[in-house]
Every structure is written in C-alpha cells, then in structure tokens.
C-alpha cells in the first residue's frame, strides 16, 4: 500500500509594507512588471511610490506573507486613473504571485484593504480593472463605467464600504 502524504499549507499573514521595508523592491518589481512597463513608467518611479507607503495614511500597501515569503500585495492610493481625478481613494496594485493564486490571497488582501480604508476614514473606494471584474463583483464592487487606461479597455468600479452604510 502506498504511503499517503499530507501537506499542511502555511497560514497567510497580511502585513503593512512599512513593517517589511526589505520587500519594497519585490513589490516594485511585481508592479512594474505587471503594469509600469506598459504605462511608460520607470522602475525607480514605482519603487519610490512603495517607499512612501505608511500604515497611518495614504499611500498604504499591504503584503501577503506565506511561509516567510511574499506572495501578494495591494495598495490604497489617492489616485490611480488620470481620467477621473475627481474620484478618490483607489484600490490599486492587487497582485498575487502566480505560484500562490487560487488560495484566497486576493480575497484576504481586498478585505484587509477595505478595513484599512475605513480605519483611515474613507467610506467609498474606486478601482479600474482590465480583466478581474468578476473577482471584485464577488466582493460587492459595482461597475460604474467603461474607460480606456494605458493598459487597455477597463471597467471602472466602486464600493461603498459596509460599515460606512451603517454610520
């Protein structure tokens, strides 16, 4: 009889990037590779944005850690889409490393970022997505427009944060 192997998945921790400054270059690499190089940005510019991340105000970046390794990130920013400077703040830079997808990391990051936005006094968030509308819809986000970004056609979405409704 063949031996059965049991694999135990390490829990995913969500940390402030401010507390993990050694991971700034990882976040910058993920962000620049996924979006920055398509928007005529520079790696150094993206890295400076992450260096400004704090836990007490915007910009704020959260990083997912599993088994002592960074697995994903998400940011809260004043602005993300130049076509709508009247809207703020924005959920941006949700990224989960391909090796760690489909484990619930994106859901944990979205929920924690929404909590952080509420903690900082924000009642509504915005985002644009070229290909993850279903993920956000599943988490209560609503489509409000279709827009053109440097990355292509995108859906502009919003969410009124749940605790803000009761206030």
N, C-alpha and C positions, 0 to 999 in steps of 0.2 A: 504494500500500500504506500502511495506517495505521501510524503510529508506535506502538510498544509502550512503555508506561510501567512502570517498575519502582519499587516503593515499598519502602523499607527501614524496617522497624519498629525503633524505638529499644529498646535493652535496658531491662528493668525492674529498677530497683535497689530494695532494701529497706533502709530507714534507720530508726534509732531516732527517735521523735518528739522525744526530748530533744535531738537534734542538729539538729532542724528546728523550733525553737520558733515560728518565724513561721507554721507550718502548724497550730498549735493551734486557731485559730478555724475552719479548714477541717474538721478532724476533729470539732470540737464541732458544727458545722453539719450535717455528714453524720449524726452520731449522733443529734442532737436531731431532725432531720427524719425519720429512719428509725424511731426508737424513742421518744425522750424525750417528744415531744409527746403520745404515746399513753399514757404512764405518769404523767401529771400532774407531770412534772418541769419544770425551768426550763432555759433555755439557759445561764444563768450557772452553775448547778449542774453541768451537763455539761462546760462549759468548765473549771471548777475541777478536775474529775476528770482531764482531759487535761493540765492544768498540773502535776499531781502525778506525771506519767509520768517514769520514770527507766530507765536501762539496767541498773542494778545491783540492783534489787529490784522487787517488785510494788507498784504498778501499772506495767506496761510496755506501751507502744504502739509498734507498727511501722507505718511508712507506705511505700507503694509509690510510686516516682517513675519516670515515663517522660517522656523528652524535657523534663526540668526541670519537669514538672507533677505534682502529687499525683494519683494515680489510685485509691488504695485504702488501707485501714487494717485493723488487727486489734489486739486488746488481750488482755493477760493480767491477770486481776484475782483478788483473794482471793474475792470473792463476786459473783454476778450474779443468782441466783434466790433470792429470800427464802424460798421454800417448802422449801429444802434447805440450811439454814445449816451442816449437818454436812459438806458437800462443799466441797472447795477444792483447788487453784485452778481458775479458769474461763477458757476461751477465750470472748471476747465481742467484740462490735462489729466482726465481719467485714463490711466494706463495700467494694464496688468500684463506682466511678462508672459509671453506665450506658454512657457512651461508650467505656469500657475493658473491658467484660465480654467473656468468651469468648476471652481472650488468655492464660490461665494465671495471671493475677494472684492469684486466690483460692488456687490451689494453692501458689504461692510464699509467700504470706503464712502459710498454715496450716503448711507445713513449717518455715518460719523460726521461727514462734511455738513450735512443738513443740520445736525445738532450743533456743530461749531458756529454755523451761520446764525442760528437762533441765539446762542450764547453771546454773540457779538452784537445782537440787537436787530438782525435782519429778518424780515417777515416774508420775503419773496426772493427767489433766485431765478437766474436765466442760464441758458446754455445753447450752443449750437452743436449739432451732430450730423455728420455725413452718412453714418451707417449704423448707429446704435439707438435709433428711435425706440425700438421695441424694449430695450433694456430700461430706458428711462420711463416709458409709458407704464411699464410694470411697477415702477416705484412712484407712480402718481403724478408724473410730469405731463403737461399738456402742450400740444402743438399750437403755436400762435402765428407762425408764418413760415414761408419757404424763402431762403436767402441764398446768395452766392458768396462764398468765402474764398480765400486763397487756395483752399483745398478742393473746391468744387461746390456743387449744389448741396445745401444743408437744410435741416429743419431747425427752426428757432423754437425753443421750448421754454416753459416757465413752470414754477411750482410755488404755490402759497404754502408755506411751511405749516404743518399741522397745529403746533402749539400756538402759532400766530392767529389761527382761526378762532380759538377759544378765548383769546385775550380781549 
